[in-house]
Amino acid sequence: MNVVLLSTYDLGHQPFGLASPAAWLGARGHEVTLADLAVQDMPAGAIRDADVVCFYLPMHTAARLASNVISKTRSLNAKAKLIAYGLYASPNAEYLRDLGVGTVLSGEYERSLCDAVEGCAPAQIVSMERLTFLTPERAQLPGLERYSKLRIDGEARLAGYTEASRGCKHLCRHCPIVPVYQGAFRVVQQDVVLSDIHAQVAAGARHITFGDPDFFNGPAHAMRIVRGMAHEFPGVTYDVTIKIEHILQHREYLRDLRATGCAFLTSAVESIDNDILEKLDKGHTRDHFFTAFRLCRDASLPLLPTFVPFTPWTTPAGYRELLRVIVECDLVDHVAPIQLALRLLIPPDSRLLELDDIREAITHFDRAALLHRWSHRDPAMDELAASVLRLVSREQKENRTRREIFRSIWELVNERAPENFDLLPRAAIPYMDEPWYC
Protein backbone atom coordinates (compact mmCIF):
# COMPACT_ATOMS: atom_id res chain seq x y z
CA MET A 1 0.00 0.00 0.00
CA ASN A 2 0.96 3.64 -0.46
CA VAL A 3 1.11 5.23 2.99
CA VAL A 4 1.74 8.88 3.83
CA LEU A 5 2.86 9.84 7.34
CA LEU A 6 2.37 13.49 8.29
CA SER A 7 3.63 15.48 11.28
CA THR A 8 2.32 18.99 11.94
CA TYR A 9 4.65 20.08 14.76
CA ASP A 10 7.09 18.38 17.15
CA LEU A 11 8.86 21.11 19.15
CA GLY A 12 11.41 21.81 16.46
CA HIS A 13 12.68 18.22 16.32
CA GLN A 14 13.02 15.95 13.32
CA PRO A 15 10.04 13.72 14.18
CA PHE A 16 10.88 10.36 15.71
CA GLY A 17 7.16 9.64 15.33
CA LEU A 18 7.52 9.61 11.54
CA ALA A 19 10.89 7.88 11.32
CA SER A 20 10.08 4.98 13.66
CA PRO A 21 6.81 3.80 12.04
CA ALA A 22 8.35 4.37 8.60
CA ALA A 23 10.86 1.62 9.41
CA TRP A 24 8.08 -0.74 10.52
CA LEU A 25 5.86 -0.04 7.52
CA GLY A 26 8.79 -0.40 5.12
CA ALA A 27 9.73 -3.73 6.68
CA ARG A 28 6.18 -4.96 5.93
CA GLY A 29 6.47 -4.00 2.29
CA HIS A 30 4.55 -0.73 2.16
CA GLU A 31 5.57 2.33 0.14
CA VAL A 32 5.97 5.16 2.64
CA THR A 33 6.14 8.93 2.14
CA LEU A 34 7.07 11.17 5.07
CA ALA A 35 6.35 14.88 5.41
CA ASP A 36 7.00 17.20 8.34
CA LEU A 37 4.62 20.08 7.73
CA ALA A 38 6.42 22.24 10.28
CA VAL A 39 9.20 22.71 7.71
CA GLN A 40 7.75 21.30 4.46
CA ASP A 41 4.79 21.89 2.18
CA MET A 42 1.97 19.39 2.12
CA PRO A 43 2.83 16.60 -0.37
CA ALA A 44 -0.33 16.94 -2.45
CA GLY A 45 0.72 14.42 -5.12
CA ALA A 46 1.62 11.73 -2.63
CA ILE A 47 -1.65 12.28 -0.76
CA ARG A 48 -3.69 11.96 -3.97
CA ASP A 49 -2.02 8.60 -4.64
CA ALA A 50 -2.20 7.34 -1.06
CA ASP A 51 -4.21 4.40 0.18
CA VAL A 52 -3.69 5.51 3.78
CA VAL A 53 -2.75 8.86 5.34
CA CYS A 54 -1.57 8.91 8.97
CA PHE A 55 -1.32 11.96 11.24
CA TYR A 56 1.21 12.01 14.08
CA LEU A 57 -0.16 13.86 17.15
CA PRO A 58 2.45 13.86 19.95
CA MET A 59 1.38 17.09 21.64
CA HIS A 60 -1.39 19.66 21.97
CA THR A 61 -0.22 22.09 19.30
CA ALA A 62 0.24 19.24 16.82
CA ALA A 63 -3.31 18.03 17.45
CA ARG A 64 -4.78 21.50 16.99
CA LEU A 65 -2.89 22.05 13.73
CA ALA A 66 -4.06 18.68 12.43
CA SER A 67 -7.65 19.85 11.94
CA ASN A 68 -6.90 21.89 8.80
CA VAL A 69 -4.45 19.27 7.54
CA ILE A 70 -7.07 16.53 7.83
CA SER A 71 -9.60 18.68 5.96
CA LYS A 72 -7.11 19.37 3.16
CA THR A 73 -6.27 15.68 2.99
CA ARG A 74 -9.96 14.80 2.56
CA SER A 75 -10.28 17.34 -0.24
CA LEU A 76 -7.25 15.87 -2.01
CA ASN A 77 -8.22 12.22 -1.55
CA ALA A 78 -11.69 11.34 -0.31
CA LYS A 79 -11.05 7.59 -0.56
CA ALA A 80 -7.91 7.28 1.55
CA LYS A 81 -8.12 5.65 4.95
CA LEU A 82 -7.21 8.16 7.68
CA ILE A 83 -5.37 7.20 10.88
CA ALA A 84 -4.31 9.40 13.80
CA TYR A 85 -1.65 8.21 16.23
CA GLY A 86 0.38 9.55 19.13
CA LEU A 87 -0.19 10.82 22.66
CA TYR A 88 -2.95 13.27 21.73
CA ALA A 89 -4.85 10.91 19.44
CA SER A 90 -6.94 8.72 21.76
CA PRO A 91 -7.94 11.50 24.20
CA ASN A 92 -9.37 13.37 21.19
CA ALA A 93 -10.83 10.35 19.42
CA GLU A 94 -14.40 11.67 19.09
CA TYR A 95 -13.22 14.96 17.60
CA LEU A 96 -10.88 13.19 15.17
CA ARG A 97 -13.60 10.80 14.02
CA ASP A 98 -15.89 13.75 13.30
CA LEU A 99 -13.12 15.06 11.02
CA GLY A 100 -13.11 11.76 9.11
CA VAL A 101 -10.37 9.80 10.88
CA GLY A 102 -11.23 6.11 10.92
CA THR A 103 -8.64 4.73 13.37
CA VAL A 104 -7.10 6.31 16.46
CA LEU A 105 -3.98 4.92 18.16
CA SER A 106 -2.03 5.92 21.27
CA GLY A 107 0.66 4.39 23.43
CA GLU A 108 3.11 2.03 21.73
CA TYR A 109 1.77 2.58 18.24
CA GLU A 110 4.24 1.09 15.73
CA ARG A 111 2.83 -2.43 15.39
CA SER A 112 -0.76 -1.22 15.80
CA LEU A 113 -0.23 1.35 13.06
CA CYS A 114 0.97 -1.36 10.68
CA ASP A 115 -2.06 -3.49 11.55
CA ALA A 116 -4.41 -0.53 11.04
CA VAL A 117 -2.87 0.25 7.65
CA GLU A 118 -3.49 -3.37 6.66
CA GLY A 119 -7.08 -3.26 7.88
CA CYS A 120 -6.74 -5.66 10.79
CA ALA A 121 -7.03 -3.36 13.81
CA PRO A 122 -10.02 -2.00 15.77
CA ALA A 123 -11.08 1.63 15.45
CA GLN A 124 -9.32 2.67 18.65
CA ILE A 125 -6.27 1.21 20.40
CA VAL A 126 -4.24 2.28 23.42
CA SER A 127 -1.38 -0.21 23.32
CA MET A 128 1.06 -0.89 26.15
CA GLU A 129 2.73 -3.69 24.19
CA ARG A 130 6.43 -4.22 24.84
CA LEU A 131 7.91 -3.79 21.40
CA THR A 132 11.24 -4.79 19.92
CA PHE A 133 11.96 -1.60 18.02
CA LEU A 134 13.54 -1.06 14.62
CA THR A 135 16.07 1.67 13.86
CA PRO A 136 14.07 4.71 12.70
CA GLU A 137 14.18 5.43 8.97
CA ARG A 138 15.06 9.12 8.57
CA ALA A 139 16.27 9.29 4.94
CA GLN A 140 13.14 11.07 3.66
CA LEU A 141 13.02 13.68 6.38
CA PRO A 142 14.41 17.22 5.90
CA GLY A 143 18.02 17.74 6.95
CA LEU A 144 18.88 18.60 10.53
CA GLU A 145 19.73 22.15 9.50
CA ARG A 146 15.97 22.76 9.20
CA TYR A 147 15.38 22.05 12.88
CA SER A 148 16.08 23.48 16.31
CA LYS A 149 19.77 23.88 17.15
CA LEU A 150 21.77 23.82 20.35
CA ARG A 151 23.07 27.26 21.30
CA ILE A 152 26.29 26.76 23.23
CA ASP A 153 29.55 28.68 23.61
CA GLY A 154 28.51 31.19 20.98
CA GLU A 155 27.74 28.63 18.28
CA ALA A 156 24.69 26.84 16.88
CA ARG A 157 25.14 23.06 16.72
CA LEU A 158 23.04 20.79 14.54
CA ALA A 159 20.88 18.70 16.85
CA GLY A 160 19.21 15.34 16.47
CA TYR A 161 16.46 13.76 18.53
CA THR A 162 15.76 10.26 19.76
CA GLU A 163 13.85 8.40 22.48
CA ALA A 164 15.25 5.86 24.93
CA SER A 165 11.88 5.33 26.64
CA ARG A 166 8.24 6.36 26.42
CA GLY A 167 5.51 6.82 29.00
CA CYS A 168 6.16 7.56 32.67
CA LYS A 169 5.93 5.83 36.05
CA HIS A 170 4.36 8.88 37.66
CA LEU A 171 0.81 10.27 37.70
CA CYS A 172 1.20 14.06 37.84
CA ARG A 173 -2.31 15.48 37.56
CA HIS A 174 -1.64 17.96 34.76
CA CYS A 175 0.50 15.67 32.58
CA PRO A 176 -0.97 14.57 29.20
CA ILE A 177 1.00 11.30 29.35
CA VAL A 178 -1.01 10.00 32.31
CA PRO A 179 -4.41 9.44 30.61
CA VAL A 180 -2.69 7.23 28.02
CA TYR A 181 0.09 5.43 29.90
CA GLN A 182 -1.50 5.30 33.39
CA GLY A 183 1.86 4.98 35.13
CA ALA A 184 3.48 2.60 32.61
CA PHE A 185 6.67 3.23 30.70
CA ARG A 186 8.41 1.30 27.95
CA VAL A 187 12.07 1.26 26.89
CA VAL A 188 13.59 1.42 23.43
CA GLN A 189 16.38 -1.15 23.17
CA GLN A 190 19.90 0.21 23.58
CA ASP A 191 21.19 -1.00 20.22
CA VAL A 192 18.29 0.73 18.45
CA VAL A 193 18.88 4.01 20.28
CA LEU A 194 22.61 3.98 19.52
CA SER A 195 21.97 3.05 15.90
CA ASP A 196 19.55 5.97 15.59
CA ILE A 197 22.11 8.32 17.12
CA HIS A 198 24.76 6.97 14.73
CA ALA A 199 22.59 7.82 11.72
CA GLN A 200 21.99 11.35 12.97
CA VAL A 201 25.66 11.96 13.80
CA ALA A 202 26.50 10.78 10.28
CA ALA A 203 24.00 13.38 9.03
CA GLY A 204 25.83 16.13 10.90
CA ALA A 205 24.36 16.11 14.42
CA ARG A 206 26.71 17.28 17.16
CA HIS A 207 24.04 17.19 19.85
CA ILE A 208 21.17 14.81 20.65
CA THR A 209 17.98 15.60 22.56
CA PHE A 210 16.54 12.61 24.38
CA GLY A 211 12.79 13.10 24.26
CA ASP A 212 11.95 10.72 27.11
CA PRO A 213 9.32 12.23 29.43
CA ASP A 214 11.66 11.28 32.28
CA PHE A 215 15.11 9.94 31.43
CA PHE A 216 15.43 8.37 34.89
CA ASN A 217 12.25 6.32 34.81
CA GLY A 218 14.77 3.57 34.07
CA PRO A 219 18.08 4.99 35.35
CA ALA A 220 20.21 1.91 34.68
CA HIS A 221 18.94 1.74 31.08
CA ALA A 222 19.49 5.47 30.64
CA MET A 223 23.07 5.41 31.96
CA ARG A 224 24.00 2.46 29.76
CA ILE A 225 22.85 4.42 26.74
CA VAL A 226 24.72 7.66 27.50
CA ARG A 227 27.88 5.78 28.44
CA GLY A 228 27.63 3.87 25.18
CA MET A 229 27.00 7.12 23.33
CA ALA A 230 30.03 8.80 24.93
CA HIS A 231 32.19 5.82 23.94
CA GLU A 232 30.98 5.69 20.32
CA PHE A 233 30.56 9.42 19.69
CA PRO A 234 33.02 11.39 21.84
CA GLY A 235 32.41 15.11 21.62
CA VAL A 236 28.69 14.77 20.80
CA THR A 237 26.64 16.40 23.56
CA TYR A 238 23.10 15.64 24.65
CA ASP A 239 20.27 16.88 26.86
CA VAL A 240 17.68 15.02 28.92
CA THR A 241 14.54 15.69 30.97
CA ILE A 242 14.51 14.39 34.56
CA LYS A 243 11.92 14.82 37.31
CA ILE A 244 13.06 16.75 40.43
CA GLU A 245 12.19 13.69 42.50
CA HIS A 246 14.52 11.55 40.39
CA ILE A 247 17.36 14.08 40.51
CA LEU A 248 17.29 13.68 44.29
CA GLN A 249 16.89 9.88 44.22
CA HIS A 250 19.67 9.33 41.68
CA ARG A 251 22.02 12.18 42.53
CA GLU A 252 24.99 9.81 42.23
CA TYR A 253 24.53 9.85 38.44
CA LEU A 254 24.70 13.64 37.97
CA ARG A 255 28.48 13.81 37.57
CA ASP A 256 28.33 10.83 35.20
CA LEU A 257 25.80 12.69 33.08
CA ARG A 258 28.13 15.66 32.87
CA ALA A 259 31.15 13.46 32.14
CA THR A 260 29.36 11.67 29.29
CA GLY A 261 28.45 14.92 27.54
CA CYS A 262 25.17 16.15 29.03
CA ALA A 263 25.00 19.84 28.12
CA PHE A 264 21.98 20.58 30.28
CA LEU A 265 19.15 18.92 32.14
CA THR A 266 15.51 20.04 31.91
CA SER A 267 13.11 19.49 34.80
CA ALA A 268 9.40 20.27 35.04
CA VAL A 269 9.40 22.24 38.29
CA GLU A 270 6.02 23.82 37.43
CA SER A 271 5.73 25.91 40.63
CA ILE A 272 7.60 27.00 43.75
CA ASP A 273 4.35 27.10 45.76
CA ASN A 274 3.94 23.93 47.85
CA ASP A 275 0.14 24.11 47.78
CA ILE A 276 0.12 24.25 43.98
CA LEU A 277 2.69 21.45 43.75
CA GLU A 278 0.42 19.31 45.92
CA LYS A 279 -2.56 20.10 43.70
CA LEU A 280 -0.54 19.01 40.67
CA ASP A 281 0.65 15.87 42.50
CA LYS A 282 4.21 16.61 41.39
CA GLY A 283 5.98 14.56 44.06
CA HIS A 284 8.36 17.36 45.05
CA THR A 285 8.34 20.53 47.14
CA ARG A 286 9.83 23.99 46.85
CA ASP A 287 12.79 22.91 48.99
CA HIS A 288 13.31 19.83 46.82
CA PHE A 289 13.71 22.13 43.82
CA PHE A 290 16.33 24.21 45.62
CA THR A 291 18.19 21.04 46.61
CA ALA A 292 18.08 19.66 43.06
CA PHE A 293 19.36 22.97 41.72
CA ARG A 294 22.31 22.93 44.14
CA LEU A 295 23.12 19.31 43.30
CA CYS A 296 23.18 20.09 39.58
CA ARG A 297 25.23 23.23 40.11
CA ASP A 298 27.76 21.28 42.18
CA ALA A 299 28.01 18.77 39.33
CA SER A 300 28.54 21.63 36.80
CA LEU A 301 25.34 20.48 35.10
CA PRO A 302 22.99 23.34 34.11
CA LEU A 303 19.43 22.74 35.31
CA LEU A 304 16.80 24.37 33.06
CA PRO A 305 13.49 24.49 34.95
CA THR A 306 10.12 24.67 33.25
CA PHE A 307 7.07 26.22 34.86
CA VAL A 308 3.29 26.50 34.62
CA PRO A 309 3.07 29.90 36.29
CA PHE A 310 -0.61 30.66 35.68
CA THR A 311 -3.02 28.28 37.38
CA PRO A 312 -6.41 28.77 39.10
CA TRP A 313 -4.45 28.97 42.37
CA THR A 314 -1.78 31.49 41.34
CA THR A 315 -1.86 34.85 43.14
CA PRO A 316 -0.16 38.13 42.20
CA ALA A 317 2.16 37.68 45.18
CA GLY A 318 2.91 34.12 44.11
CA TYR A 319 3.85 35.19 40.58
CA ARG A 320 6.11 37.93 41.92
CA GLU A 321 7.70 35.39 44.26
CA LEU A 322 8.51 33.12 41.30
CA LEU A 323 10.28 36.01 39.57
CA ARG A 324 12.15 36.88 42.76
CA VAL A 325 13.39 33.30 43.20
CA ILE A 326 14.58 33.19 39.59
CA VAL A 327 16.64 36.32 40.20
CA GLU A 328 18.01 35.23 43.60
CA CYS A 329 19.05 31.82 42.26
CA ASP A 330 20.60 33.47 39.17
CA LEU A 331 18.31 31.45 36.91
CA VAL A 332 17.23 34.17 34.49
CA ASP A 333 19.34 32.73 31.66
CA HIS A 334 18.18 29.20 32.52
CA VAL A 335 14.48 29.90 31.92
CA ALA A 336 12.97 30.24 28.45
CA PRO A 337 10.75 33.37 28.52
CA ILE A 338 7.68 31.42 27.38
CA GLN A 339 7.96 29.46 30.64
CA LEU A 340 6.87 32.60 32.48
CA ALA A 341 3.74 32.97 30.35
CA LEU A 342 2.26 29.47 30.22
CA ARG A 343 -1.28 28.90 31.44
CA LEU A 344 -2.43 25.57 32.89
CA LEU A 345 -3.74 23.40 30.06
CA ILE A 346 -6.60 21.02 30.87
CA PRO A 347 -7.04 18.52 28.01
CA PRO A 348 -9.71 15.79 27.81
CA ASP A 349 -9.35 13.03 30.43
CA SER A 350 -6.91 15.09 32.52
CA ARG A 351 -6.49 14.06 36.16
CA LEU A 352 -6.97 17.72 37.01
CA LEU A 353 -10.68 17.10 36.57
CA GLU A 354 -10.58 15.13 39.83
CA LEU A 355 -10.27 18.42 41.73
CA ASP A 356 -13.39 20.30 42.82
CA ASP A 357 -11.74 23.70 42.46
CA ILE A 358 -10.68 22.87 38.89
CA ARG A 359 -14.22 21.84 37.97
CA GLU A 360 -15.49 25.09 39.51
CA ALA A 361 -12.96 27.14 37.50
CA ILE A 362 -13.86 25.53 34.15
CA THR A 363 -16.23 27.56 32.01
CA HIS A 364 -16.67 25.16 29.08
CA PHE A 365 -14.95 22.62 26.85
CA ASP A 366 -13.56 24.25 23.72
CA ARG A 367 -13.83 21.49 21.15
CA ALA A 368 -11.79 23.24 18.47
CA ALA A 369 -9.00 24.08 20.94
CA LEU A 370 -9.09 20.54 22.44
CA LEU A 371 -9.13 21.80 26.03
CA HIS A 372 -11.28 22.89 28.94
CA ARG A 373 -11.38 26.67 29.25
CA TRP A 374 -11.08 28.03 32.78
CA SER A 375 -11.19 31.40 34.48
CA HIS A 376 -9.35 32.57 37.57
CA ARG A 377 -11.56 33.75 40.43
CA ASP A 378 -9.58 37.02 40.22
CA PRO A 379 -10.06 38.43 36.68
CA ALA A 380 -6.87 40.44 37.12
CA MET A 381 -4.85 37.20 37.05
CA ASP A 382 -6.32 36.23 33.68
CA GLU A 383 -5.48 39.71 32.41
CA LEU A 384 -1.93 39.39 33.74
CA ALA A 385 -1.46 36.02 32.04
CA ALA A 386 -2.62 37.47 28.73
CA SER A 387 -0.37 40.51 29.15
CA VAL A 388 2.72 38.42 29.89
CA LEU A 389 2.04 36.18 26.89
CA ARG A 390 1.69 39.19 24.60
CA LEU A 391 4.87 40.70 26.00
CA VAL A 392 6.91 37.53 25.55
CA SER A 393 5.58 36.91 22.03
CA ARG A 394 6.35 40.48 20.97
CA GLU A 395 9.83 40.70 22.49
CA GLN A 396 10.88 37.28 21.17
CA LYS A 397 9.97 38.49 17.68
CA GLU A 398 12.18 41.52 18.33
CA ASN A 399 15.07 39.17 19.23
CA ARG A 400 15.36 40.48 22.79
CA THR A 401 17.64 38.49 25.10
CA ARG A 402 16.27 36.38 27.93
CA ARG A 403 17.46 38.94 30.46
CA GLU A 404 15.80 41.81 28.58
CA ILE A 405 12.50 39.92 28.35
CA PHE A 406 12.70 38.93 32.00
CA ARG A 407 13.24 42.55 33.04
CA SER A 408 10.18 43.58 31.00
CA ILE A 409 8.09 40.94 32.77
CA TRP A 410 9.43 42.04 36.15
CA GLU A 411 8.57 45.66 35.46
CA LEU A 412 5.08 44.64 34.34
CA VAL A 413 4.30 43.25 37.80
CA ASN A 414 6.62 45.28 40.05
CA GLU A 415 7.19 48.97 40.58
CA ARG A 416 10.94 48.87 40.00
CA ALA A 417 13.69 46.59 38.73
CA PRO A 418 15.03 43.93 41.09
CA GLU A 419 18.01 44.88 43.19
CA ASN A 420 21.41 43.84 41.84
CA PHE A 421 19.88 42.92 38.48
CA ASP A 422 21.50 43.92 35.21
CA LEU A 423 21.18 43.03 31.55
CA LEU A 424 24.67 41.60 31.22
CA PRO A 425 24.57 37.86 30.53
CA ARG A 426 26.23 35.55 33.01
CA ALA A 427 28.14 32.41 32.00
CA ALA A 428 26.47 31.14 28.84
CA ILE A 429 23.75 28.55 29.54
CA PRO A 430 23.20 26.04 26.70
CA TYR A 431 19.67 25.86 25.32
CA MET A 432 17.69 24.70 22.30
CA ASP A 433 16.55 27.61 20.14
CA GLU A 434 12.97 26.47 19.47
CA PRO A 435 10.96 29.29 21.10
CA TRP A 436 7.70 27.42 21.80
CA TYR A 437 7.01 24.66 24.26
CA CYS A 438 3.64 22.85 24.09
N, C-alpha and C positions, 0 to 999 in steps of 0.2 A: 504494500500500500504506500501511497504518497502521504507523508505526514509532515505537517508544519508545526513547529514549536515556537511560540511567541512569548517574549518577556516584555513587560511594559516599563518596569523600573525595579532596580535591585541595589539601591544605595551606592550607585557609582561603581559597582563591581561587574566584572565579566560574569554572567550568570552561571553558577554551578547548576542551577535548576534547569538549564537548557542542556548543558554539556553532559551531565550524568545520564538523563534518560535518552539522549541521543545515542550514547554508547549501547544502551540496552536495546533500543529499537533497531539500530543498525545490526546488532548481533542476531536479531530475529528476522533479518532480511528485508526490512522496510527501507524505503527511500526517505531520508529525513532532511528537511530544510530548517535551519535555525535563523531567527531574527530577533535582535535585541532592539526594541523600538525606542529605547532611551537614547540610542545613538545611531539608529538606522531608520530608513523609510520602511513603510509596510511593504512586504514582498507580494504585490498584487498578483503577479503572474503565477507564483508558486501557490498562492491561496486559491486561485481559480482552478488549478489543476489538482488540488489536494482532495484526498478521500477523508482525511481527518485533520482538524486544526485544534491544537492544544494551547491553553493559556496558563502561564506560570504565575501564581499569585502568592508570593512569599510574605507579603506585608500589606499594610493598609493602603498606602498610596498606590501600589501596584494594582490592588483590587479595584480601587476607584477609577483608575485610568482604563481598566479593562472594559468598562461599559461601552465606550465609543468604539474601541477596537473590535469588540464582539459584533456590534452593529454593522461596522464596515465589512467585517468578514462575511456576515450573512448577506450583505448586498453584493459581494463579489462572488459568493458561492453558496447558494441556498441549499445545496444537497449535502455538503460536507457535514460529517459528524463533528460536534463540538465537545471538547473536554476541558474542564478547569481542574488544576491541581496545585497543591501547595498549602501552606499554613492557613491562608485566608479563603480557601475554597469551601470546605465543608461548613464552616460557620455561616457562610453566605449562600448556602445551597439554593434556598428558595428564590432569592433574588437572581442568581445565575440561571436557574431554570427558566425563569420568566423572560430572560434575555435570549433563550434558545439553546443553552448549554444542556447536553443530554446526560453527561456523566461528570460527577464531582468527586475528587480524590484528595485526601489529606493524609498526613503521617508519612510513612515510608512508601513512597508512591511509585518507584521505578517499575517493579514487576506488575503492580496493579494497572499502571498506565499502559504497559504493553498489552495486558489482557483486555483493557477497555478498547484500545485501538483495534484489536482483533475480534471485538464483539463478544467476548466471553467474561464480562464483569458486570456486576449489578450497577444500578444508577448512582449509588453513593457508597463510598468506601472510606473508612478511617483505619488504615493498616498500621499495626505495630509489629509487623513481620521483621524478623532478624534477617537482613539481606547479606549476601556476599556480593559486594559491590564490584563494578567494573571501572576501570580508569576512564574518567570523563573524556568525551570527544569534543575538543575545542577548535578544531581546524576551521570550521565555518564561521566562528565568531569574529567580530572586529578585533583588531590588534589592541594590545594592552595600552597603547598610547591614547586610546579613545576614552579611557576610564580614569577613575580617581587615582591620584598619585600620593606617595608619601613625601611630605615636606620635612626635610631633616638637614641640619647643618647647611642651610642655604641652598639646597638643591631639591629637585623634584625627581624622585625615583619611580620608575615603572613598578606597578604593584599588581600582583596576582591575588587570587582568592580561592580558598578551598575549605572543606569541612572535615573535621576529624570525628565529629559526633553530631547528632541531632536530637531534639527534644531536651527535657530537663527533669531532674529529680524533684525539683521544688515546685511549690504551688502558689507563688506570689499572686495576689488577687487581681492585679491589673495586667498581668502578662498574657499576651495572645497565644502563647504556646500551650498554656494550661488546658484550655477547653479541648484541644486536640490530643495532646500527649498524656494528660492526666498523671503526671509524675513519672512517666517513663522516659528513658533516653536510649539511644542506639548508637553504636560506634561504627565508623567507617574503617575498614581494615588498614593497618599501617602501610602495607605494601602499596595499596591503592592511593593512599594520601601522598606518599613519597613519589609515586609515579606521576601523579597529577602535578605536584610541585616541580618535578623534573621537567615536564612539558612546558610549564609556564616560565621557568628559569631559561630554558632553551629559547623561548619566545621573547626574552629580554627582561623578565621580572627580576628585580633586585630586592623585592620585599613581598611578603605574603601575609595577607589577612586571613586568620582563621575565623570563620563565621559561626563557630559553635556558640549556642546561647550561653553556655558556661563551660569553658575549657577544662575546668577541674571537676566536672561531674564524674569523670573517670581520670583521676590524676596520674595513675601509673601509665595508662594508655597515652595520655597527653605528653608526659615527659619522655616516653620512648620515642614518640614522633619527633619532638623538637630536638632531642639528642641525635636522632638519625638524620634529621634535616641539617643540623650543624655539621655533622660529619661529612655528608654528601655535598653540601652547598655552603662551604665556609664563606662568610662575608654577606650572605643573604639574610636580611633582617625579617622580623615578623611581628605581628601584634595579635593579642588575644583578648577575650572578654572573660572576666572571672568575678563571681559574686563576692561581696565583702566577707560574708560568712566563710567562704572557701579560702580567701586570702589569709584569714586568721587560722583556719584549721590546717592549712598546708603551707605555712610560712617558711618551712624549711626548703621549699622549692623556689623561692623568689630569686635567690642569687643564681640558681641554676638557669632560670628563665633568662636572666640578664646575660649570663655567660654564653648561652646558646644563641643569642642574637635578638632577644625580645627588645624591640625599640620602645614600646609602651604597652601599658595594660589598661583596658577600659573596664569600669565597673559601674553598674546601675545603682547608684547611691539613692537616687530619687528624691530624698528629703533629708534634712537634718533635724526635723521635728519628730520626737519619739512617738507622739500620738499618731501622726500621719503614717509613720513607718509601721506602726502596729495595725492601723487600718489596712495598709497595703499587704500586710503579712510578709514583710521583706526578710525577716529572720536576722536583722541586725539593728543596732541602735546608733544614735549619734556618736557615742563614744567609740563604738566599734569602727565607724568610719575614720575617726581621728587616729585610732590605733593602726588600721590598715594603711592609711596614708603615711604614717611614720615608718612602718615596716618597709613599704615600697621605697620611700626616700632613702632609708638606710641601705637598701640593696641597690641604690642608684637606678631604680626602675620607675620611670614616670607613671604615675597613676592619673588617668584621665576620667574624672567622674562624669556621669550623666545624671540629669535631674528631670523630675516632673514637677516644676515649681508651682503650677496653678492647679489646685484641686478644690473640691467643695469645702475643705477644711483650712485652706491657706488664709492667713490674715495679712494685713499690711505690715504689721510688725514682724511676722514670720518671714515674709519675702525680704524685708530689709535685713533681717538676721542672716539669711542665706547669703546675701551680697557681702555682708560684713565678714562672715566666716571665709568666704572665697578670698577676700583681701588679706585677712590676717594669716591665712595659711599659704599665702603667695600662690594661689591657684588660678589667677586670672588667665594666664596663658595656657592653662590645662583644660579650660572649659570652652567648648564651642559656643558661640553666642546664642545659637538657636536653643541650647539647653536651658537658657534663662527665660525662654518664651513659650515653652511647651505647655499645653493644657491637657489634663487627664483625659485619655481616650477610653471610651467605654463601648467596645464592640459587642456584637451578639454573643451570647453565652458567657460573657465575662463573669468571673467570680465576684467582681465588685457588686453585682446585682444581689448578692447575699446580704448586703448592708442596708439597713433601714434608711440611714441618712443619704445614701446614694439614690435609693428609689425615690425619696422625697425630693431630691435635687433634680431628677430627670424631668424634662418637660415633654419630650416625645422621642420616638425613634425616627431618625432621618434615613429613609430607605436608600436614597441616592448616595448619601455620604457614608452609609454602612456603619452607623454608630448611633448611640443614644445621646441626644443633646441634653445638656444640663446647665443650670444656672446657679450661681453662687447666691447665698442668702443676702450678701452685701453686693448690690449692683456695681459698686465702685471697684470691686475685685475683678469682675468681668471686663469692665472698662480698662483697668490696668493691664490685664492680660492682652487685650486687643492692642493697646498702645505699645506694649513692649514688642509684640510680634511685628507691628508695622515698623517700629524703629529698627529692629534687627534686620528685617527684610530690606529696608531702604539703605541702611549703612553697609550691609554686605554687598549690595549692588554698587556702592560707591567705593568698594575695596578698602574700607576702613580696617584697621588692625583690631585684634581681639581686645586689646587694652583700650583703644579709642571707643569701641562699641560698649565695652563694660562701663566706662566712665559715663557715657550717655545714658545708659540704663540707671546707673547710680543717681545721676542728677535728675532723672525723671521721678524718682521716688524719695529723694533726700534733698535737703535744702542746700547742702554744700558737698564738695568732693571729699572723699575719705581722707583722713590724715595719713601722711607719709605715702600717698599714692602718686605715681607719676606715669607718664605715657611711654617711658623708656622700657623696651622689652628686657626681660631677665634672660637667663640662660635659655637657649632655644629649646622648646618642647616639641618633639615630633608629633605630627598629626596627619590624618588623611584629609585631602582638600575637598571632599564632597561636602557641600554646605548644608544639606538637608539630613534628616535623621529617620523619619518614620513614614 
